[in-house]
């Protein structure tokens, strides 16, 4: 997960532009946010726990002056939710100082940490991100070569924006697991995880950063090079399409909202049901529910009202409120009473939230609750940056459809087929990573336990 942003401009308030870029990428991470600016090579970084609007104020933004900036919103997949792991991370190395934000997950982070330790390099965080910054910062080669050398040593998923030597740096892994877009704001170059961030700041989308490509923006403009060869095909995360990316983003040239509507239409074709209302589980289930309703002719209704202000507030509910569980986020409308309802969601991971929603709808008087899921069952762990549970916690990993239906308490349950999902993206199967749905990984994966989120805790603590 996570969102990254970067801009170089001599006449814009680059911190303010980055703030609004991060605002558009808030859905990619809610644990911490940060912006680093470079003023003729002098770095200033502000990062803290919380949402973008909680971390930054007008006064704080005024203090971030420079001509290059990068920003980051974090959802942890390696390393605990702790200030030391918030980004952009800064590493002062023997060759240069690097500020860096990272979206993705390395599968060889443990080996690289051991190699850095053997070279006498100390790390202050427990995420895999500082490994990338440290490799660049301690490589004596010129910056472009140092970054290329680093990319060649990394395995796994990484879309990165960085600051070094007063330059904006961006690069993407050779598989292309996570998105990274290149845009122009008048004459200024901008990098962002998703095209929706370019839209918000008024930048024109130029193209996607290609797999294995390195982008460096300096006084002389934008320089690109193929740092490492692209892999055959590609491995864009298919979870981006049905869950993570914002609906108004374009991935690989395809609008995400349109793809999700097609998923709902295909789901209606594969698993029709007689019902009175189609309800989305907002917000990510909404486009597929629109498609399902459109294809079946069943009335679409919000049905479930979401409190969009429930999130990473860092104020924990007391025990009685905690027992209300999902009601902190959702509340049903009276119109479900006596109705046969189809509940459309984008995915079921552990099943606990779905189970509570089904129970809530029955309590509100629904006659039948049919659950339809616009993705195939999630059956395997992700090692590339989606914070999925361990496999033994994934409800569909070792249960039949009927066993899952019984657990969540639904009248019926059906999921979109893998072929149906693939067809909805209008992209070839060879261009995606679908490992969470198939157990077929495009890279080697860590040994048992070696991919655990908190595996480096205790090794260091800032």
Buried (B, 14 or more C-beta within 10 A) or exposed (E): BBBBBBBBBEEBBBBBBBBBBBBBBBBBBBBBBBBBBBBEBEBBBBBEBBBBEBBBEEEBBEEBBBBBBBBBBBBBBBBBBBEBBBBBBBBEBEBBBBBBBBBBBBBBBBBBBEBBEEEEBEBBBBBBBBBBBBBBBBBEEEBBBBBBBBBEBBBBBBBBBBBBBBBBBBBBBBBBBBBBBBBBBEEBBBBBBBBBBBBBBEBEBBEBBBBBBBBBBBEEEBEBBEBBEBBEBBBBBBBBBBBBBBBBBBBBEBBBBBBBBBBBBBBBEBBBBEBBBBBBBBEBBBBBBBBBBBBBEBEBBBBBEBEEEEEBEEEEEEEEEEEEBBBEBBEBBEBBEEBBBBBBBBBBBBBBBBBBBBBBBBEBEBBBBBBBBBBBBBBBBBBBBBBBBEBEEBBBBEBEEEEBBEBBBBBBBBBBBBEBBBBBBEBEEEBBBBBBBEEEBBBEBBEEEBBEBEBBBEEBEE
